[in-house]
Structure formats: structure tokens, C-alpha cells
């Protein structure tokens, strides 16, 4: 499997972060569930 350059990994992570953040912002009914079950440390 080909390794992805670090710069592309950062770009992909930033795009995913914006998508997840906007989804949680505009879908308050899923906010608590996702934070408690998936995104907790």
C-alpha cells in the first residue's frame, strides 16, 4: 500500500474536521449522542 504524504494527511484531516464540525453544528439532535459515544477520550 502506498503511503500518503504528510501534507496530504493534514489536508484530509482538516477537511474531515470541517465536515464533522458542520454536521454537529447543524444537527443538534445527534450532537450529544456522538459526543458521548464516539468522540469521548
SEDREN-40239 format. One record per atom (N, C-alpha, C): atom name; residue number from 1; x, y, z. Coordinates in steps of 0.2 Angstrom, whole numbers, padded with zeros to 4 digits. Example, Ala and Ser with C-alpha at 12.3 -4.5 7.8 and 13.67 -1.06 7.14 Angstrom:
2
rec name->N; resi->1; px->0066; py->-0028; pz->0039
rec name->CA; resi->1; px->0062; py->-0022; pz->0039
rec name->C; resi->1; px->0066; py->-0016; pz->0039
rec name->N; resi->2; px->0064; py->-0011; pz->0035
rec name->CA; resi->2; px->0068; py->-0005; pz->0036
rec name->C; resi->2; px->0064; py->0000; pz->0039
REM end
This chain:
41
rec name->N; resi->1; px->0004; py->-0006; pz->0000
rec name->CA; resi->1; px->0000; py->0000; pz->0000
rec name->C; resi->1; px->0004; py->0006; pz->0000
rec name->N; resi->2; px->0003; py->0011; pz->-0004
rec name->CA; resi->2; px->0007; py->0017; pz->-0005
rec name->C; resi->2; px->0005; py->0022; pz->0001
rec name->N; resi->3; px->0011; py->0025; pz->0004
rec name->CA; resi->3; px->0010; py->0029; pz->0009
rec name->C; resi->3; px->0008; py->0036; pz->0007
rec name->N; resi->4; px->0004; py->0040; pz->0010
rec name->CA; resi->4; px->0001; py->0046; pz->0009
rec name->C; resi->4; px->0006; py->0051; pz->0012
rec name->N; resi->5; px->0008; py->0056; pz->0008
rec name->CA; resi->5; px->0012; py->0062; pz->0010
rec name->C; resi->5; px->0009; py->0065; pz->0017
rec name->N; resi->6; px->0013; py->0067; pz->0021
rec name->CA; resi->6; px->0011; py->0070; pz->0027
rec name->C; resi->6; px->0007; py->0076; pz->0026
rec name->N; resi->7; px->0009; py->0080; pz->0021
rec name->CA; resi->7; px->0005; py->0086; pz->0020
rec name->C; resi->7; px->-0002; py->0084; pz->0017
rec name->N; resi->8; px->-0003; py->0079; pz->0013
rec name->CA; resi->8; px->-0010; py->0077; pz->0011
rec name->C; resi->8; px->-0014; py->0074; pz->0017
rec name->N; resi->9; px->-0010; py->0071; pz->0022
rec name->CA; resi->9; px->-0014; py->0068; pz->0028
rec name->C; resi->9; px->-0017; py->0074; pz->0032
rec name->N; resi->10; px->-0013; py->0079; pz->0032
rec name->CA; resi->10; px->-0015; py->0085; pz->0036
rec name->C; resi->10; px->-0021; py->0088; pz->0032
rec name->N; resi->11; px->-0021; py->0089; pz->0026
rec name->CA; resi->11; px->-0026; py->0092; pz->0022
rec name->C; resi->11; px->-0033; py->0088; pz->0023
rec name->N; resi->12; px->-0032; py->0081; pz->0022
rec name->CA; resi->12; px->-0038; py->0077; pz->0023
rec name->C; resi->12; px->-0041; py->0077; pz->0030
rec name->N; resi->13; px->-0037; py->0078; pz->0035
rec name->CA; resi->13; px->-0039; py->0078; pz->0042
rec name->C; resi->13; px->-0043; py->0085; pz->0043
rec name->N; resi->14; px->-0040; py->0090; pz->0040
rec name->CA; resi->14; px->-0044; py->0097; pz->0041
rec name->C; resi->14; px->-0050; py->0097; pz->0037
rec name->N; resi->15; px->-0051; py->0094; pz->0031
rec name->CA; resi->15; px->-0057; py->0093; pz->0028
rec name->C; resi->15; px->-0062; py->0089; pz->0032
rec name->N; resi->16; px->-0060; py->0083; pz->0034
rec name->CA; resi->16; px->-0064; py->0079; pz->0038
rec name->C; resi->16; px->-0067; py->0083; pz->0045
rec name->N; resi->17; px->-0062; py->0087; pz->0048
rec name->CA; resi->17; px->-0064; py->0090; pz->0054
rec name->C; resi->17; px->-0069; py->0096; pz->0052
rec name->N; resi->18; px->-0069; py->0099; pz->0047
rec name->CA; resi->18; px->-0074; py->0104; pz->0045
rec name->C; resi->18; px->-0080; py->0101; pz->0043
rec name->N; resi->19; px->-0080; py->0095; pz->0040
rec name->CA; resi->19; px->-0087; py->0091; pz->0039
rec name->C; resi->19; px->-0090; py->0089; pz->0045
rec name->N; resi->20; px->-0086; py->0086; pz->0049
rec name->CA; resi->20; px->-0089; py->0083; pz->0056
rec name->C; resi->20; px->-0092; py->0089; pz->0060
rec name->N; resi->21; px->-0088; py->0094; pz->0060
rec name->CA; resi->21; px->-0090; py->0100; pz->0064
rec name->C; resi->21; px->-0096; py->0103; pz->0062
rec name->N; resi->22; px->-0097; py->0104; pz->0055
rec name->CA; resi->22; px->-0103; py->0107; pz->0052
rec name->C; resi->22; px->-0109; py->0102; pz->0053
rec name->N; resi->23; px->-0108; py->0096; pz->0053
rec name->CA; resi->23; px->-0113; py->0091; pz->0054
rec name->C; resi->23; px->-0116; py->0092; pz->0061
rec name->N; resi->24; px->-0111; py->0092; pz->0066
rec name->CA; resi->24; px->-0113; py->0093; pz->0073
rec name->C; resi->24; px->-0116; py->0099; pz->0074
rec name->N; resi->25; px->-0114; py->0104; pz->0071
rec name->CA; resi->25; px->-0117; py->0111; pz->0072
rec name->C; resi->25; px->-0124; py->0112; pz->0070
rec name->N; resi->26; px->-0125; py->0109; pz->0064
rec name->CA; resi->26; px->-0132; py->0109; pz->0061
rec name->C; resi->26; px->-0137; py->0103; pz->0062
rec name->N; resi->27; px->-0134; py->0099; pz->0066
rec name->CA; resi->27; px->-0139; py->0093; pz->0068
rec name->C; resi->27; px->-0138; py->0092; pz->0076
rec name->N; resi->28; px->-0142; py->0096; pz->0079
rec name->CA; resi->28; px->-0141; py->0096; pz->0087
rec name->C; resi->28; px->-0144; py->0090; pz->0090
rec name->N; resi->29; px->-0148; py->0086; pz->0086
rec name->CA; resi->29; px->-0151; py->0080; pz->0089
rec name->C; resi->29; px->-0146; py->0074; pz->0089
rec name->N; resi->30; px->-0141; py->0075; pz->0085
rec name->CA; resi->30; px->-0135; py->0070; pz->0085
rec name->C; resi->30; px->-0129; py->0072; pz->0090
rec name->N; resi->31; px->-0129; py->0078; pz->0092
rec name->CA; resi->31; px->-0123; py->0081; pz->0095
rec name->C; resi->31; px->-0122; py->0077; pz->0101
rec name->N; resi->32; px->-0126; py->0077; pz->0106
rec name->CA; resi->32; px->-0125; py->0073; pz->0112
rec name->C; resi->32; px->-0123; py->0066; pz->0111
rec name->N; resi->33; px->-0127; py->0062; pz->0107
rec name->CA; resi->33; px->-0125; py->0055; pz->0106
rec name->C; resi->33; px->-0118; py->0054; pz->0103
rec name->N; resi->34; px->-0116; py->0058; pz->0098
rec name->CA; resi->34; px->-0110; py->0057; pz->0095
rec name->C; resi->34; px->-0104; py->0059; pz->0100
rec name->N; resi->35; px->-0105; py->0064; pz->0104
rec name->CA; resi->35; px->-0100; py->0067; pz->0108
rec name->C; resi->35; px->-0099; py->0062; pz->0114
rec name->N; resi->36; px->-0105; py->0059; pz->0117
rec name->CA; resi->36; px->-0104; py->0054; pz->0122
rec name->C; resi->36; px->-0102; py->0047; pz->0120
rec name->N; resi->37; px->-0103; py->0045; pz->0114
rec name->CA; resi->37; px->-0102; py->0038; pz->0112
rec name->C; resi->37; px->-0095; py->0038; pz->0108
rec name->N; resi->38; px->-0094; py->0042; pz->0103
rec name->CA; resi->38; px->-0089; py->0041; pz->0098
rec name->C; resi->38; px->-0083; py->0046; pz->0100
rec name->N; resi->39; px->-0084; py->0052; pz->0101
rec name->CA; resi->39; px->-0079; py->0057; pz->0102
rec name->C; resi->39; px->-0076; py->0058; pz->0109
rec name->N; resi->40; px->-0078; py->0054; pz->0114
rec name->CA; resi->40; px->-0075; py->0055; pz->0120
rec name->C; resi->40; px->-0068; py->0052; pz->0121
rec name->N; resi->41; px->-0064; py->0055; pz->0125
rec name->CA; resi->41; px->-0057; py->0052; pz->0126
rec name->C; resi->41; px->-0057; py->0045; pz->0129
REM end
